[in-house]
Amino acid sequence: MKRAVSLVGRRMCSSGICFDLNEDQQMLQDLARKFATDVMIPKAAEHDKSGEYPHDIFKQAWEAGLANTHIPAEYGGNGLSNLDSAIITEELAYGCTGMATALEANGLASAPVLVAGTDAQKKEYLGRLTAEPLKAAYCVTESAAGSDVAGIKTKAVKKGDEWVVNGSKMWITNGGVADWFFLLAKSEEGFIGFVVDAKTPGIKLGRKEINMGQRCSDTRGITFDDVVIPNANVLGAPGQGFKIAMKAFDKTRPPVAMGAVGLARRAYEEAAKYSKERHAFGKPICDNQAVAFMLADMLMGIEAGRLLVYQAAAAADAGKPVTHLASMAKAFCADHANKCAADAVQIFGGNGFNTEYPVEKLMRDAKIYQIYEGTSQIQRVIVSRWLLSQEY
């Protein structure tokens, strides 16, 4: 995997707050934007219809240095900042959020390893992702434990220097294509996190789920039937698994939020262009205030959402508390992406309801942003708890 850009000699803003991308960030944005335009968009509808995982797109992104951007250089990655990665994510999501999610799933799976892995674990499992275009998956959600992560039933029992795991996971992104999993289970010592090779005996893959949107993303159930995992594959210590799994979201929710921004921007641009071309009552429909105001609301929310993500990502890069910022960005951007996609369909009218036009796919793809990596309601729980803990 090649480096997307050199990170030497970054320009800093002397004023402290800068709304301009530096030269490296502009290069990243240009590279990702060109990839989205030239590689992703021409294949998006085809993969949406077939549901086929975009292996070739993933490989090309990996070769271009647009995958695994968060992995430090000592483990073969680009070592980009959270902010840099968010800039890339917006552009890839503009191209196709299904494909972008396939790429971003590696970030979610590897986040617990970055948070709590030993140097040997990082070299082994992060190194695999940078040595070859391999995928990984985050195995936490269960059919009866989505938002209530503490309610998971998967059990890990210690036997000598090994753990035996039994249980089932559901809605696992990259589940059928992953080389390894991050797995959360319960033990007598409390929650425990593992890194597990996908080919370990006893791991059984369920069928690929046919989802409303982001259909080329591989989502399925995974069963662990007497799966034996060496003690060396435990992340952190037994009892720390829940904290590790949740801390990973501080790293991954900003880019997920930025994916929603990318989708919203695509919906806005498609709608703005169409509104200038479509004539009714002797004039472009954008000349009607009702349509023009819808476009204005789209753009205002996109710009606001992007800044929320930038703030959360910059705080993460600075080592500051970021949980509430990441949740604010995730909730706001997810909700706004859904509004933008629905309004784009409305502006397209009957054409928007047809698969020959791009906005119906955007509307289907947008919904999952309000659900995965913490629902919009859970994000509000996190934000409200934080704000009520503050002294005023």
C-alpha positions as CSV (number, residue, x, y, z in Angstrom):
1,M,0.0,0.0,0.0
2,K,1.5,3.3,-1.0
3,R,1.3,6.5,0.9
4,A,-1.3,9.0,-0.3
5,V,0.9,12.0,0.4
6,S,4.0,12.8,2.3
7,L,3.2,14.2,5.8
8,V,6.5,16.2,6.1
9,G,6.4,19.9,6.3
10,R,2.8,20.6,7.2
11,R,1.7,24.2,7.2
12,M,0.1,25.4,10.4
13,C,-2.2,28.5,10.7
14,S,-0.6,31.2,12.8
15,S,-4.1,32.4,14.0
16,G,-4.9,29.1,15.7
17,I,-8.1,28.5,13.8
18,C,-7.9,27.9,10.1
19,F,-10.7,27.1,7.7
20,D,-8.4,26.3,4.8
21,L,-7.0,22.9,4.0
22,N,-3.2,22.8,4.0
23,E,-1.4,21.6,0.9
24,D,-1.2,18.0,2.0
25,Q,-4.9,18.0,2.8
26,Q,-5.8,19.5,-0.5
27,M,-3.8,16.8,-2.2
28,L,-5.7,14.1,-0.2
29,Q,-9.0,15.7,-1.1
30,D,-8.1,15.9,-4.8
31,L,-6.9,12.3,-4.9
32,A,-10.0,11.0,-3.1
33,R,-12.3,13.2,-5.2
34,K,-10.8,12.0,-8.5
35,F,-11.0,8.4,-7.3
36,A,-14.7,8.8,-6.4
37,T,-15.5,10.4,-9.8
38,D,-13.4,8.1,-12.0
39,V,-13.7,4.8,-10.2
40,M,-16.6,4.7,-7.8
41,I,-19.4,6.6,-9.4
42,P,-19.3,4.7,-12.7
43,K,-19.7,1.4,-10.8
44,A,-22.0,2.5,-8.0
45,A,-25.4,1.6,-9.6
46,E,-24.1,-1.8,-10.9
47,H,-23.0,-2.8,-7.4
48,D,-26.2,-1.5,-5.8
49,K,-28.2,-3.6,-8.2
50,S,-26.1,-6.8,-7.8
51,G,-25.2,-6.4,-4.2
52,E,-21.7,-7.7,-5.1
53,Y,-18.9,-6.7,-2.8
54,P,-16.6,-4.2,-4.5
55,H,-13.4,-6.2,-4.2
56,D,-11.8,-4.4,-7.2
57,I,-12.7,-1.0,-5.9
58,F,-11.3,-1.8,-2.5
59,K,-8.1,-3.1,-4.1
60,Q,-7.7,0.1,-6.2
61,A,-8.4,2.3,-3.1
62,W,-5.8,0.3,-1.1
63,E,-3.2,0.7,-3.9
64,A,-3.9,4.4,-4.1
65,G,-3.3,4.8,-0.3
66,L,-7.0,5.6,0.4
67,A,-7.6,2.6,2.7
68,N,-6.3,2.1,6.2
69,T,-5.3,5.7,6.4
70,H,-5.4,5.8,10.2
71,I,-2.9,3.0,10.7
72,P,0.5,4.4,12.0
73,A,3.5,4.3,9.7
74,E,5.4,1.8,11.9
75,Y,2.7,-0.7,11.0
76,G,2.8,0.0,7.3
77,G,0.0,2.6,7.2
78,N,-0.2,6.2,6.1
79,G,-0.4,7.5,9.7
80,L,-2.8,10.2,8.7
81,S,-4.6,12.2,11.4
82,N,-8.3,11.8,12.2
83,L,-8.9,15.1,10.4
84,D,-7.0,14.0,7.2
85,S,-9.0,10.7,7.2
86,A,-12.3,12.6,7.5
87,I,-11.4,14.7,4.5
88,I,-10.9,11.5,2.4
89,T,-14.0,9.9,3.8
90,E,-16.3,12.8,2.6
91,E,-15.1,12.4,-1.0
92,L,-15.4,8.6,-1.0
93,A,-18.9,8.7,0.4
94,Y,-19.8,11.3,-2.2
95,G,-19.0,8.6,-4.8
96,C,-20.9,5.7,-3.1
97,T,-21.5,5.2,0.6
98,G,-21.8,1.4,0.2
99,M,-18.3,1.3,-1.1
100,A,-17.1,3.8,1.4
101,T,-18.5,1.7,4.2
102,A,-16.7,-1.4,2.9
103,L,-13.5,0.7,3.2
104,E,-14.4,2.3,6.5
105,A,-15.2,-1.0,8.2
106,N,-11.4,-1.7,8.4
107,G,-11.2,1.5,10.5
108,L,-13.8,0.3,12.9
109,A,-12.3,-3.2,13.3
110,S,-8.8,-1.9,13.8
111,A,-9.7,0.9,16.2
112,P,-9.8,-1.4,19.3
113,V,-6.4,-2.8,18.3
114,L,-5.1,0.8,18.1
115,V,-6.7,1.6,21.4
116,A,-5.5,-1.4,23.4
117,G,-3.4,-3.8,21.4
118,T,0.2,-4.7,22.2
119,D,2.9,-3.9,19.8
120,A,3.0,-7.5,18.7
121,Q,-0.8,-7.5,18.1
122,K,-0.6,-4.3,16.1
123,K,2.3,-5.6,14.0
124,E,0.4,-8.8,13.2
125,Y,-3.2,-7.6,12.6
126,L,-2.7,-4.0,11.4
127,G,0.3,-5.2,9.4
128,R,-1.9,-7.7,7.5
129,L,-4.2,-4.9,6.4
130,T,-1.3,-2.8,5.1
131,A,0.7,-5.6,3.5
132,E,-2.2,-6.8,1.4
133,P,-5.7,-5.5,0.5
134,L,-7.3,-7.5,3.2
135,K,-10.5,-6.7,5.2
136,A,-11.4,-6.8,8.9
137,A,-14.7,-6.7,10.8
138,Y,-16.0,-5.4,14.2
139,C,-18.1,-8.2,15.8
140,V,-20.1,-6.7,18.6
141,T,-23.7,-6.3,17.7
142,E,-26.1,-9.2,18.3
143,S,-29.7,-9.7,17.1
144,A,-31.0,-8.8,20.6
145,A,-28.2,-6.4,21.6
146,G,-27.8,-3.4,19.2
147,S,-27.8,-0.1,21.1
148,D,-27.7,-2.1,24.4
149,V,-24.2,-3.4,23.9
150,A,-24.0,-4.5,27.6
151,G,-26.8,-7.0,26.8
152,I,-24.7,-9.2,24.5
153,K,-24.9,-12.9,25.2
154,T,-21.7,-14.2,23.5
155,K,-19.7,-16.0,26.2
156,A,-16.0,-16.6,26.7
157,V,-14.8,-19.3,29.1
158,K,-11.1,-19.5,30.2
159,K,-9.5,-23.0,29.8
160,G,-5.8,-22.9,30.6
161,D,-4.0,-20.5,28.2
162,E,-7.0,-20.4,25.9
163,W,-10.6,-19.1,25.7
164,V,-13.5,-20.9,24.3
165,V,-16.2,-18.6,22.8
166,N,-19.8,-19.4,22.0
167,G,-22.4,-17.0,20.7
168,S,-23.8,-15.3,17.6
169,K,-23.3,-11.8,16.2
170,M,-25.5,-10.0,13.7
171,W,-25.3,-7.1,11.2
172,I,-21.5,-7.5,10.9
173,T,-20.1,-5.2,8.2
174,N,-17.3,-7.0,6.1
175,G,-18.4,-10.2,7.9
176,G,-18.1,-12.4,4.9
177,V,-14.9,-11.0,3.5
178,A,-12.8,-10.3,6.6
179,D,-9.4,-11.8,7.3
180,W,-9.9,-11.2,11.1
181,F,-12.4,-9.9,13.6
182,F,-12.5,-7.8,16.7
183,L,-14.8,-9.8,18.9
184,L,-16.5,-8.7,22.1
185,A,-17.8,-11.3,24.6
186,K,-18.7,-11.7,28.2
187,S,-16.5,-13.7,30.7
188,E,-16.5,-14.2,34.5
189,E,-14.1,-11.3,34.7
190,G,-16.4,-9.0,32.7
191,F,-16.4,-8.0,29.0
192,I,-13.4,-9.2,27.0
193,G,-12.1,-8.2,23.6
194,F,-10.3,-10.5,21.2
195,V,-8.7,-10.3,17.8
196,V,-9.6,-13.5,16.0
197,D,-8.6,-15.0,12.7
198,A,-11.6,-15.5,10.5
199,K,-10.5,-19.0,9.5
200,T,-10.5,-20.2,13.1
201,P,-12.4,-23.5,13.4
202,G,-15.9,-23.1,14.7
203,I,-16.6,-19.7,13.0
204,K,-19.6,-20.0,10.7
205,L,-20.8,-17.3,8.4
206,G,-24.4,-16.5,7.8
207,R,-26.0,-15.5,4.5
208,K,-25.3,-12.0,3.1
209,E,-28.2,-9.8,4.2
210,I,-30.1,-7.9,1.5
211,N,-30.4,-4.4,3.0
212,M,-32.4,-1.3,2.1
213,G,-29.3,0.6,1.0
214,Q,-25.5,0.4,0.9
215,R,-26.2,-3.0,-0.7
216,C,-22.6,-3.8,-1.8
217,S,-21.4,-3.7,1.8
218,D,-21.2,-7.2,3.0
219,T,-23.4,-7.5,6.1
220,R,-24.2,-10.9,7.7
221,G,-24.5,-12.9,10.9
222,I,-21.6,-14.8,12.4
223,T,-21.7,-17.7,14.8
224,F,-19.0,-18.7,17.1
225,D,-19.3,-22.4,18.0
226,D,-16.6,-23.6,20.6
227,V,-14.1,-21.2,19.0
228,V,-10.8,-21.6,20.7
229,I,-8.8,-18.3,21.0
230,P,-5.3,-18.1,22.5
231,N,-4.8,-15.8,25.5
232,A,-2.3,-13.9,23.3
233,N,-5.2,-12.6,21.3
234,V,-6.9,-10.9,24.2
235,L,-6.9,-7.1,23.8
236,G,-6.0,-5.3,27.0
237,A,-7.2,-7.4,30.0
238,P,-10.3,-9.3,30.8
239,G,-12.9,-6.9,32.1
240,Q,-11.7,-4.0,29.8
241,G,-13.5,-5.2,26.7
242,F,-16.6,-2.9,26.9
243,K,-14.4,0.2,27.5
244,I,-12.2,-0.7,24.6
245,A,-15.1,-1.3,22.3
246,M,-16.7,2.1,23.2
247,K,-13.4,4.0,23.1
248,A,-13.0,2.8,19.5
249,F,-16.1,4.9,18.6
250,D,-14.3,8.1,19.5
251,K,-12.0,7.3,16.5
252,T,-14.7,6.0,14.1
253,R,-17.8,8.2,14.7
254,P,-16.2,11.3,13.1
255,P,-15.4,9.6,9.8
256,V,-18.9,8.0,9.8
257,A,-20.4,11.4,10.3
258,M,-18.3,12.7,7.5
259,G,-19.6,9.9,5.3
260,A,-23.1,11.3,5.9
261,V,-21.8,14.7,4.9
262,G,-20.5,13.3,1.6
263,L,-23.8,11.7,0.9
264,A,-25.6,15.0,1.7
265,R,-23.3,16.9,-0.5
266,R,-24.0,14.5,-3.4
267,A,-27.7,14.8,-2.9
268,Y,-27.5,18.6,-2.8
269,E,-25.4,18.9,-5.9
270,E,-27.5,16.5,-7.9
271,A,-30.7,18.4,-6.8
272,A,-29.2,21.8,-7.5
273,K,-28.0,20.8,-11.0
274,Y,-31.4,19.2,-11.8
275,S,-33.3,22.2,-10.5
276,K,-31.5,24.4,-13.1
277,E,-32.2,22.0,-15.9
278,R,-35.8,21.1,-15.2
279,H,-38.3,23.7,-16.4
280,A,-41.9,24.1,-15.3
281,F,-44.4,26.9,-15.9
282,G,-41.9,28.5,-18.3
283,K,-38.9,28.7,-15.9
284,P,-36.3,26.6,-14.1
285,I,-37.8,25.1,-11.0
286,C,-35.0,26.6,-9.0
287,D,-36.5,30.0,-9.6
288,N,-39.4,28.9,-7.3
289,Q,-38.7,30.0,-3.7
290,A,-39.9,26.6,-2.4
291,V,-37.2,24.8,-4.3
292,A,-34.5,27.4,-3.7
293,F,-35.1,27.3,0.1
294,M,-34.8,23.5,0.1
295,L,-31.4,23.8,-1.5
296,A,-30.4,26.6,0.9
297,D,-31.3,24.4,3.9
298,M,-29.3,21.5,2.4
299,L,-26.2,23.6,2.0
300,M,-26.4,25.2,5.4
301,G,-26.6,21.9,7.1
302,I,-23.8,20.4,5.0
303,E,-21.4,23.2,6.0
304,A,-22.4,23.1,9.6
305,G,-22.1,19.3,9.7
306,R,-18.6,19.4,8.1
307,L,-17.4,21.8,10.8
308,L,-18.8,19.6,13.6
309,V,-16.8,16.7,12.2
310,Y,-13.7,18.8,11.8
311,Q,-14.0,19.9,15.4
312,A,-14.4,16.3,16.7
313,A,-11.5,15.0,14.5
314,A,-9.2,17.9,15.5
315,A,-10.0,17.3,19.2
316,A,-9.2,13.6,18.8
317,D,-5.9,14.5,17.1
318,A,-5.1,16.8,20.0
319,G,-5.8,14.1,22.6
320,K,-8.8,16.0,24.0
321,P,-12.1,14.5,25.2
322,V,-14.0,13.8,22.1
323,T,-16.9,11.4,22.9
324,H,-19.6,14.1,23.1
325,L,-18.2,15.9,20.1
326,A,-18.2,12.7,18.0
327,S,-21.8,12.0,19.0
328,M,-22.9,15.5,18.2
329,A,-21.3,15.2,14.7
330,K,-22.7,11.7,14.1
331,A,-26.3,12.6,15.1
332,F,-26.4,15.9,13.3
333,C,-24.8,14.7,10.0
334,A,-26.8,11.5,9.9
335,D,-30.1,13.3,10.4
336,H,-29.2,16.0,7.8
337,A,-28.1,13.4,5.2
338,N,-31.5,11.8,5.4
339,K,-33.2,15.2,5.0
340,C,-31.0,16.1,2.1
341,A,-31.6,12.8,0.3
342,A,-35.4,13.0,0.8
343,D,-35.5,16.6,-0.4
344,A,-33.4,15.7,-3.4
345,V,-36.0,13.1,-4.3
346,Q,-38.7,15.7,-3.9
347,I,-36.9,18.2,-6.1
348,F,-36.5,15.5,-8.8
349,G,-40.2,14.7,-8.5
350,G,-41.3,11.5,-10.3
351,N,-37.9,11.1,-11.7
352,G,-36.5,11.0,-8.2
353,F,-38.5,7.9,-7.5
354,N,-37.0,6.1,-10.5
355,T,-33.8,4.0,-10.5
356,E,-32.6,5.8,-13.6
357,Y,-31.7,8.8,-11.5
358,P,-29.2,8.7,-8.7
359,V,-31.1,10.3,-5.8
360,E,-33.4,7.3,-4.9
361,K,-30.2,5.3,-4.1
362,L,-29.0,8.2,-1.9
363,M,-32.2,8.1,0.0
364,R,-31.9,4.4,0.6
365,D,-28.2,4.6,1.5
366,A,-28.8,7.5,3.9
367,K,-31.0,5.7,6.4
368,I,-28.3,3.5,7.9
369,Y,-26.3,6.5,9.1
370,Q,-29.0,7.0,11.7
371,I,-28.6,3.4,12.9
372,Y,-25.1,2.0,12.7
373,E,-22.3,2.9,15.0
374,G,-24.9,4.1,17.5
375,T,-28.4,5.3,16.6
376,S,-29.2,9.0,16.5
377,Q,-31.1,8.5,19.7
378,I,-28.1,6.9,21.4
379,Q,-26.0,9.9,20.3
380,R,-28.5,12.2,22.0
381,V,-28.2,10.1,25.2
382,I,-24.5,10.6,25.1
383,V,-24.6,14.3,24.5
384,S,-27.4,14.9,27.1
385,R,-25.5,13.0,29.8
386,W,-22.4,15.0,29.0
387,L,-24.1,18.4,29.1
388,L,-25.9,17.6,32.3
389,S,-22.5,16.7,33.9
390,Q,-21.2,20.2,33.3
391,E,-21.2,23.0,35.8
392,Y,-23.0,26.1,34.6
